[in-house]
């Protein structure tokens, strides 16, 4: 699955300011850690805004075309020789119909098992395999020059890891493993289902899933999940895409309070339980004077402040390091530097989520956990 002609960093002919060789080379440098330019190509007046069901394509001669692509369309329905031009918001998260198709393709690529195995722990997958998996998707997608490839890949890799985990979950659900099952009994009972997967992967996974200790752990986690009283009703749609659609319809990015209200109400406008109803009622009272309405975040992203209506409805609970509730992951730094998402009213002290742990201590703990997992798997396969 190689790249189509011209690669995916060729300067597009539409741009009023041509991209010179220096800029193209800088955009193609994936390892400099500096990221790309601001996400300005989405605001180019030469490009009309896309509707929710439209994508922009590019061919091998760098000709652009807008196509209507509904949910029933597959990427291979797009004319041969064309690729979908990716749309991103200011946080370099995929949005629009192109973002939806990209998310679906990451799942299909993980399921194919060409570059990674279903039994692999995503954190242990070699970086080159992740890179090859990402590059294989460029057969169908085109990333504009000047994009922040580091941020784009970070988001894509996180999504791939979640898709791989979901694939394992779905397989385990299909197998309907009981407490007294062994790998042999499951293989005999579900031979037809298992035949669709790599035998070595299935052997490793069944050894883990039939372990009584693992089953007890899963039962415990299921009890915890059952206590969740805050369901959402946007399906697999990301918050980034939800905010993008809101911006297309209103011309302004939504606040996280508005996004919460929209994503946690049922189709008929009702709330699933009293807990959600109380929070939504509190947010609706505070919307008129929501501080988040006065700030502007990166293009197309959900607007928020530490003291906005969403935070007040959640008793001003501080944000966790590494993410902002109702916005996205990979937003706040774990510690140290101030990220561009910080507003003037936000201090570093609000990014504390308990005792401070050094990076070295954290990495040692993670490595010890991984080593323990490897030893357990080696013992089962011995």
For each residue, the residues with C-beta under 8 A, 3 or more apart:
1: 114 136 139
2: 139
3: 7 8 135 138 139
4: 60 81 83 138 139
5: 60
6: 10 60 62
7: 3 10
8: 3 83 138 141 142 143
9: 24 27 28 143 145
10: 6 7 24 62 145
11: 15 18 19 23 24 145
12: 15 19 58 62 64 144 145
13: 62 63
14: 44 46 47 64
15: 11 12 18 19 41 44 46
16: 44 46
17:
18: 11 15
19: 11 12 15 23 24 27 145 146
20: 23 24
21: 24 25
22: 25 26
23: 11 19 20 26 27 145 146
24: 9 10 11 19 20 21 27 28 145
25: 21 22 28 29
26: 22 23 29 32 36
27: 9 19 23 24 36 145 146 147 149
28: 9 24 25
29: 25 26 32
30: 149 150 153
31:
32: 26 29
33: 150
34: 150
35: 148 149 150 151
36: 26 27 146 147 148 149
37: 40 146 148
38: 90
39: 42 88 89 90 92 147 148 298 299
40: 37 43 44 146
41: 15 44 144 146 147
42: 39 87 88 89 299 300
43: 40 299
44: 14 15 16 40 41 47
45:
46: 14 15 16
47: 14 44 56
48: 66
49: 248
50: 54 55 56 66 87 96 97
51: 54 68 248
52: 96 97 245 248
53: 68 69 70 97
54: 50 51 66 67 68 69 96 97
55: 50 66 67 69 84 85 96 97 98 101
56: 47 50 64 65 66 67 84 85 87 98
57: 64 65 66 67 78 79 82 83 84 85
58: 12 62 63 64 65 82 83 85 142
59: 62 63 65 81 82 83
60: 4 5 6 81
61:
62: 6 10 12 13 58 59
63: 13 58 59
64: 12 14 56 57 58 85
65: 56 57 58 59 82
66: 48 50 54 55 56 57
67: 54 55 56 57 78
68: 51 53 54
69: 53 54 55 73 77 78 97 101
70: 53 73
71:
72:
73: 69 70 77 78
74: 77
75: 78 84 101 105 140
76:
77: 69 73 74
78: 57 67 69 73 75 82 83 84 140
79: 57 82
80:
81: 4 59 60
82: 57 58 59 65 78 79
83: 4 8 57 58 59 78 138 139 140 141 142
84: 55 56 57 75 78 98 101 102 140 141 142
85: 55 56 57 58 64 98 141 142 144
86: 94 98 99 102 141 142 143 144 147
87: 42 50 56 94 95 96 98 99 244
88: 39 42 91 92 93 94 95 99 147 152
89: 39 42 92 93 95 240 243 244 298 299 300 301
90: 38 39 297 298 299 300 301
91: 88 151 240 298 301 328 331 341
92: 39 88 89 147 148 151 152 155
93: 88 89 99 155 238 240 301 328
94: 86 87 88 98 99 100 102 103 155 238 240 241
95: 87 88 89 98 99 240 241 243 244 300
96: 50 52 54 55 87 99 100 241 244
97: 50 52 53 54 55 69 100 101
98: 55 56 84 85 86 87 94 95 101 102 141
99: 86 87 88 93 94 95 96 102 103 238 240 241 244
100: 94 96 97 103 104 237 241
101: 55 69 75 84 97 98 104 105 140
102: 84 86 94 98 99 105 106 137 141 156
103: 94 99 100 106 107 159 236 238
104: 100 101 107 108
105: 75 101 102 108 109 137 140 141
106: 102 103 109 110 137 156 159 160 163
107: 103 104 110 111 163 166 167
108: 104 105 111 112
109: 105 106 112 114 115 133 136 137 160
110: 106 107 113 116 133 160 163 164 167
111: 107 108 167
112: 108 109
113: 110 116 117 118 198 201
114: 1 109 133 136
115: 109 129 130 132 133 136
116: 110 113 120 122 125 129 130 133 164
117: 113 120 198 200 201
118: 113 164 167 168 171 197 198 201 205
119: 168 200 201 204 205
120: 116 117 124 125 164
121: 124 125 370 373
122: 116 125 160 161 164 165
123: 161 366 370
124: 120 121 370
125: 116 120 121 122 129 130
126: 129 130
127: 130 131
128: 131 132
129: 115 116 125 126 132 133
130: 115 116 125 126 127 133 134 157 160
131: 127 128 134 135
132: 115 128 129 135 136
133: 109 110 114 115 116 129 130 136 137 160
134: 130 131 137 138 153 156 157
135: 3 131 132 138
136: 1 109 114 115 132 133 139
137: 102 105 106 109 133 134 140 141 156
138: 3 4 8 83 134 135 141 142 143
139: 1 2 3 4 83 136
140: 75 78 83 84 101 105 137
141: 8 83 84 85 86 98 102 105 137 138
142: 8 58 83 84 85 86 138
143: 8 9 86 138 147 149 152
144: 12 41 85 86 147
145: 9 10 11 12 19 23 24 27
146: 19 23 27 36 37 40 41
147: 27 36 39 41 86 88 92 143 144 152
148: 35 36 37 39 92 151 152
149: 27 30 35 36 143 152 153
150: 30 33 34 35 153 154
151: 35 91 92 148 154 155
152: 88 92 143 147 148 149 155 156
153: 30 134 149 150 156 157
154: 150 151 157 158 330
155: 92 93 94 151 152 158 159 330
156: 102 106 134 137 152 153 159 160
157: 130 134 153 154 160 161
158: 154 155 161 162 329 330
159: 103 106 155 156 162 163
160: 106 109 110 122 130 133 156 157 163 164
161: 122 123 157 158 164 165
162: 158 159 165 166
163: 106 107 110 159 160 166 167
164: 110 116 118 120 122 160 161 167 168
165: 122 161 162 168 169
166: 107 162 163 169 170
167: 107 110 111 118 163 164 170 171
168: 118 119 164 165 171 172 205
169: 165 166 172 173
170: 166 167 173 174
171: 118 167 168 174 175 193 197 205
172: 168 169 175 177 205 209
173: 169 170 176
174: 170 171 190 193
175: 171 172 186 190 193 194 206 209
176: 173 190
177: 172 181 186 209 210 215
178: 181
179: 212 215
180:
181: 177 178 185 186 210
182: 185 186 210
183: 186 187 203 206 207 210
184: 187 188
185: 181 182 188 189
186: 175 177 181 182 183 189 190 194 206 209 210
187: 183 184 190 191 194 202 206
188: 184 185 191
189: 185 186
190: 174 175 176 186 187 193 194
191: 187 188 194 195
192: 195
193: 171 174 175 190 196
194: 175 186 187 190 191 197 199 202
195: 191 192
196: 193
197: 118 171 194 201 202
198: 113 117 118 201 202
199: 194 202 203
200: 117 119 203 204
201: 113 117 118 119 197 198 204 205
202: 187 194 197 198 199 205 206
203: 183 199 200 206 207
204: 119 200 201 207 208 377 381
205: 118 119 168 171 172 201 202 208 209
206: 175 183 186 187 202 203 209 210
207: 183 203 204 210 211 377 380 381
208: 204 205 211 214 377 380
209: 172 175 177 186 205 206 214 215
210: 177 181 182 183 186 206 207 214 215
211: 207 208 214 215 380
212: 179 215 216
213: 216 217
214: 208 209 210 211 217 218
215: 177 179 209 210 211 212 218 219
216: 212 213 219 220
217: 213 214 220 221
218: 214 215 221 222
219: 215 216 222 223
220: 216 217 223 224
221: 217 218 224 225
222: 218 219 225 226
223: 219 220 226 227
224: 220 221 227
225: 221 222 228
226: 222 223
227: 223 224
228: 225 231
229: 273 275 276
230: 264 275 276
231: 228 264 272 276
232: 263 264
233: 263 264 265 266 267
234: 237 239 242 262 263
235:
236: 103
237: 100 234 241 242
238: 93 94 99 103 241 242
239: 234 242 243 259 263 302 326 327 328
240: 89 91 93 94 95 99 243 244 300 301 302 328
241: 94 95 96 99 100 237 238 244 245
242: 234 237 238 239 245 246 254 259 262 263
243: 89 95 239 240 246 247 253 254 259 300 301 302
244: 87 89 95 96 99 240 241 247 248 300
245: 52 241 242 248 249
246: 242 243 249 250 252 253 254 258 259 262
247: 243 244 250 251 252 253 254 300
248: 49 51 52 244 245
249: 245 246
250: 246 247 254
251: 247
252: 246 247
253: 243 246 247 296 297 299 300 301 302 303
254: 242 243 246 247 250 258 259 262 302 303
255: 258 259 287 290 292 293 302 303 304 308 309 310
256: 259 260 292 302 303 304 308 310 324 325 326 327
257: 260 261 283 286 287 290 292 308 309 310 313 326
258: 246 254 255 261 262 287
259: 239 242 243 246 254 255 256 262 263 302 326
260: 256 257 263 264 279 280 283 310 326
261: 257 258 264 265 280 283 284
262: 234 242 246 254 258 259 265
263: 232 233 234 239 242 259 260
264: 230 231 232 233 260 261 271 272 276 279 280
265: 233 261 262 269 270 271 280
266: 233 269 270 271 272
267: 233
268:
269: 265 266
270: 265 266
271: 264 265 266 274 276 277 280
272: 231 264 266 276
273: 229 276 277
274: 271 277 278
275: 229 230 278 279
276: 229 230 231 264 271 272 273 279 280
277: 271 273 274 280 281
278: 274 275 281 282
279: 260 264 275 276 282 283 313 314
280: 260 261 264 265 271 276 277 283 284
281: 277 278 284 285
282: 278 279 285 286 309 312 313
283: 257 260 261 279 280 286 287 309 310 313
284: 261 280 281 287
285: 281 282
286: 257 282 283 289 290 309 312 313
287: 255 257 258 283 284 290 309
288:
289: 286
290: 255 257 286 287 293 308 309
291: 294 295 305 307 308 309 345
292: 255 256 257 295 303 304 305 308 309 310
293: 255 290 303
294: 291
295: 291 292 303 304 305 343
296: 253 303
297: 90 253 301 302 303 304 341
298: 39 89 90 91 301 340 341
299: 39 42 43 89 90 253
300: 42 89 90 95 240 243 244 247 253
301: 89 90 91 93 240 243 253 297 298 327 328
302: 239 240 243 253 254 255 256 259 297 326 327 328
303: 253 254 255 256 292 293 295 296 297
304: 255 256 292 295 297 308 310 311 324 326 327
305: 291 292 295 308 311 343 345 346
306: 311 316 318 319 343 345 346 350
307: 291 311 312 316 345
308: 255 256 257 290 291 292 304 305 311 312
309: 255 257 282 283 286 287 290 291 292 312 313
310: 255 256 257 260 283 292 304 313 314 325 326
311: 304 305 306 307 308 314 316 317
312: 282 286 307 308 309 315 316
313: 257 279 282 283 286 309 310
314: 279 310 311 317 325
315: 312
316: 306 307 311 312
317: 311 314
318: 306 350 351 352 353
319: 306 323 324 325 332 350 351 353
320: 323 325 332 353
321: 332 333 334 335 351 352 353
322: 329 330 331 332 333 334
323: 319 320 327 328 329 330 331 332
324: 256 304 319 327 328 331 332 341
325: 256 310 314 319 320
326: 239 256 257 259 260 302 304 310
327: 239 256 301 302 304 323 324 331 341
328: 91 93 239 240 301 302 323 324 331
329: 158 322 323
330: 154 155 158 322 323
331: 91 322 323 324 327 328 339 341
332: 319 320 321 322 323 324 339 341 342 351
333: 321 322 336 337 338 339 351
334: 321 322 359
335: 321 351 356
336: 333
337: 333
338: 333 342 348
339: 331 332 333 342
340: 298
341: 91 297 298 324 327 331 332
342: 332 338 339 346
343: 295 305 306 346
344:
345: 291 305 306 307
346: 305 306 342 343 350
347: 350
348: 338 351 352
349: 352
350: 306 318 319 346 347
351: 318 319 321 332 333 335 348
352: 318 321 348 349 356
353: 318 319 320 321
354:
355:
356: 335 352
357: 361 362
358: 361 362
359: 334 362 363
360: 363 364
361: 357 358 364 365
362: 357 358 359 365 366
363: 359 360 366 367
364: 360 361 367 368
365: 361 362 368 369
366: 123 362 363 369 370
367: 363 364 370 371
368: 364 365 371 372
369: 365 366 372 373
370: 121 123 124 366 367 373 374
371: 367 368 374 375
372: 368 369 375 376
373: 121 369 370 376 377
374: 370 371 377 378
375: 371 372 378 379
376: 372 373 379 380
377: 204 207 208 373 374 380 381
378: 374 375 381 382
379: 375 376 382
380: 207 208 211 376 377
381: 204 207 377 378
382: 378 379
